[in-house]
Amino acid sequence: MDIQKAIADRRTIKKFKQDSIDESLVVSLLEKAKMAPNHRMTEPWNILFIGKETRVELKHKTDFGGAPIVFAITSSHGKTEVEHSENLAATACFIQNFLLLAWAEGIGAFWSSMGASQAVKEKLQVPADADITGILAIGYPEEIPAAKERADIQTKISYLK
C-alpha cells in the first residue's frame, strides 16, 4: 500500500474482530515507526503494553472496542517547555507512523485520549516526568466507517507578508 492510499484510507476503528495479532508484528511496526522526526534525536516515546487486569481497571466505556492489544505511548517531558512541546510533537509523529504502518498491514487502531487523566496515569505507573500521548487499541477491524468530511485545506491556509 502506498503512503497516499494509507493516509486517505486509514480510519479510526471502534470495533475489532477477536482475531489475535502476532506481537512480533506489532513490535516490528513500532521498530519502523521510530523513524519519526524528533528534534535533537531525543526519541522521547516509550511503549507500555497493557495487560488484562490493568485494562479492566481502566474501565474504558467500550473496553477499547474489544481490541486484542492495548498499549500506551508516553512522551518524556524534556528539560525545558520547548523540549516538552517538541517531544509531544515527535511522539504524535511516532504514533501516526505506527497507525499508517499498521493500516497497511490490515490492522486498525483507536487512539484514546483517556491517558490525559491523572488517575489513568497513576494506574499505568507513568512517571511524573512523562505524559501519556495516547492509548492505542489495535486489531483487525470488525467495521470500517466511511470517511468523515474534512474542511477544504484552503480554509486552513494563511499567508504572511
Secondary structure as a PSIPRED ss2 file (coil, helix, strand):
# PSIPRED VFORMAT (PSIPRED V4.0)

   1 M C   1.000  0.000  0.000
   2 D C   1.000  0.000  0.000
   3 I H   0.000  1.000  0.000
   4 Q H   0.000  1.000  0.000
   5 K H   0.000  1.000  0.000
   6 A H   0.000  1.000  0.000
   7 I H   0.000  1.000  0.000
   8 A H   0.000  1.000  0.000
   9 D H   0.000  1.000  0.000
  10 R C   1.000  0.000  0.000
  11 R C   1.000  0.000  0.000
  12 T E   0.000  0.000  1.000
  13 I C   1.000  0.000  0.000
  14 K C   1.000  0.000  0.000
  15 K C   1.000  0.000  0.000
  16 F E   0.000  0.000  1.000
  17 K C   1.000  0.000  0.000
  18 Q C   1.000  0.000  0.000
  19 D C   1.000  0.000  0.000
  20 S C   1.000  0.000  0.000
  21 I C   1.000  0.000  0.000
  22 D C   1.000  0.000  0.000
  23 E H   0.000  1.000  0.000
  24 S H   0.000  1.000  0.000
  25 L H   0.000  1.000  0.000
  26 V H   0.000  1.000  0.000
  27 V H   0.000  1.000  0.000
  28 S H   0.000  1.000  0.000
  29 L H   0.000  1.000  0.000
  30 L H   0.000  1.000  0.000
  31 E H   0.000  1.000  0.000
  32 K H   0.000  1.000  0.000
  33 A H   0.000  1.000  0.000
  34 K C   1.000  0.000  0.000
  35 M C   1.000  0.000  0.000
  36 A C   1.000  0.000  0.000
  37 P C   1.000  0.000  0.000
  38 N C   1.000  0.000  0.000
  39 H H   0.000  1.000  0.000
  40 R H   0.000  1.000  0.000
  41 M H   0.000  1.000  0.000
  42 T C   1.000  0.000  0.000
  43 E C   1.000  0.000  0.000
  44 P C   1.000  0.000  0.000
  45 W E   0.000  0.000  1.000
  46 N E   0.000  0.000  1.000
  47 I E   0.000  0.000  1.000
  48 L E   0.000  0.000  1.000
  49 F E   0.000  0.000  1.000
  50 I C   1.000  0.000  0.000
  51 G C   1.000  0.000  0.000
  52 K H   0.000  1.000  0.000
  53 E H   0.000  1.000  0.000
  54 T H   0.000  1.000  0.000
  55 R H   0.000  1.000  0.000
  56 V H   0.000  1.000  0.000
  57 E H   0.000  1.000  0.000
  58 L H   0.000  1.000  0.000
  59 K C   1.000  0.000  0.000
  60 H C   1.000  0.000  0.000
  61 K C   1.000  0.000  0.000
  62 T C   1.000  0.000  0.000
  63 D H   0.000  1.000  0.000
  64 F H   0.000  1.000  0.000
  65 G H   0.000  1.000  0.000
  66 G H   0.000  1.000  0.000
  67 A C   1.000  0.000  0.000
  68 P C   1.000  0.000  0.000
  69 I E   0.000  0.000  1.000
  70 V E   0.000  0.000  1.000
  71 F E   0.000  0.000  1.000
  72 A E   0.000  0.000  1.000
  73 I E   0.000  0.000  1.000
  74 T E   0.000  0.000  1.000
  75 S E   0.000  0.000  1.000
  76 S E   0.000  0.000  1.000
  77 H C   1.000  0.000  0.000
  78 G C   1.000  0.000  0.000
  79 K C   1.000  0.000  0.000
  80 T C   1.000  0.000  0.000
  81 E H   0.000  1.000  0.000
  82 V H   0.000  1.000  0.000
  83 E H   0.000  1.000  0.000
  84 H H   0.000  1.000  0.000
  85 S H   0.000  1.000  0.000
  86 E H   0.000  1.000  0.000
  87 N H   0.000  1.000  0.000
  88 L H   0.000  1.000  0.000
  89 A H   0.000  1.000  0.000
  90 A H   0.000  1.000  0.000
  91 T H   0.000  1.000  0.000
  92 A H   0.000  1.000  0.000
  93 C H   0.000  1.000  0.000
  94 F H   0.000  1.000  0.000
  95 I H   0.000  1.000  0.000
  96 Q H   0.000  1.000  0.000
  97 N H   0.000  1.000  0.000
  98 F H   0.000  1.000  0.000
  99 L H   0.000  1.000  0.000
 100 L H   0.000  1.000  0.000
 101 L H   0.000  1.000  0.000
 102 A H   0.000  1.000  0.000
 103 W H   0.000  1.000  0.000
 104 A H   0.000  1.000  0.000
 105 E C   1.000  0.000  0.000
 106 G C   1.000  0.000  0.000
 107 I C   1.000  0.000  0.000
 108 G E   0.000  0.000  1.000
 109 A E   0.000  0.000  1.000
 110 F E   0.000  0.000  1.000
 111 W E   0.000  0.000  1.000
 112 S E   0.000  0.000  1.000
 113 S C   1.000  0.000  0.000
 114 M H   0.000  1.000  0.000
 115 G H   0.000  1.000  0.000
 116 A H   0.000  1.000  0.000
 117 S C   1.000  0.000  0.000
 118 Q H   0.000  1.000  0.000
 119 A H   0.000  1.000  0.000
 120 V H   0.000  1.000  0.000
 121 K H   0.000  1.000  0.000
 122 E H   0.000  1.000  0.000
 123 K H   0.000  1.000  0.000
 124 L C   1.000  0.000  0.000
 125 Q C   1.000  0.000  0.000
 126 V C   1.000  0.000  0.000
 127 P C   1.000  0.000  0.000
 128 A C   1.000  0.000  0.000
 129 D C   1.000  0.000  0.000
 130 A E   0.000  0.000  1.000
 131 D E   0.000  0.000  1.000
 132 I E   0.000  0.000  1.000
 133 T E   0.000  0.000  1.000
 134 G E   0.000  0.000  1.000
 135 I E   0.000  0.000  1.000
 136 L E   0.000  0.000  1.000
 137 A E   0.000  0.000  1.000
 138 I E   0.000  0.000  1.000
 139 G E   0.000  0.000  1.000
 140 Y C   1.000  0.000  0.000
 141 P E   0.000  0.000  1.000
 142 E C   1.000  0.000  0.000
 143 E C   1.000  0.000  0.000
 144 I C   1.000  0.000  0.000
 145 P C   1.000  0.000  0.000
 146 A C   1.000  0.000  0.000
 147 A C   1.000  0.000  0.000
 148 K C   1.000  0.000  0.000
 149 E C   1.000  0.000  0.000
 150 R C   1.000  0.000  0.000
 151 A C   1.000  0.000  0.000
 152 D C   1.000  0.000  0.000
 153 I H   0.000  1.000  0.000
 154 Q H   0.000  1.000  0.000
 155 T H   0.000  1.000  0.000
 156 K H   0.000  1.000  0.000
 157 I C   1.000  0.000  0.000
 158 S C   1.000  0.000  0.000
 159 Y C   1.000  0.000  0.000
 160 L C   1.000  0.000  0.000
 161 K C   1.000  0.000  0.000
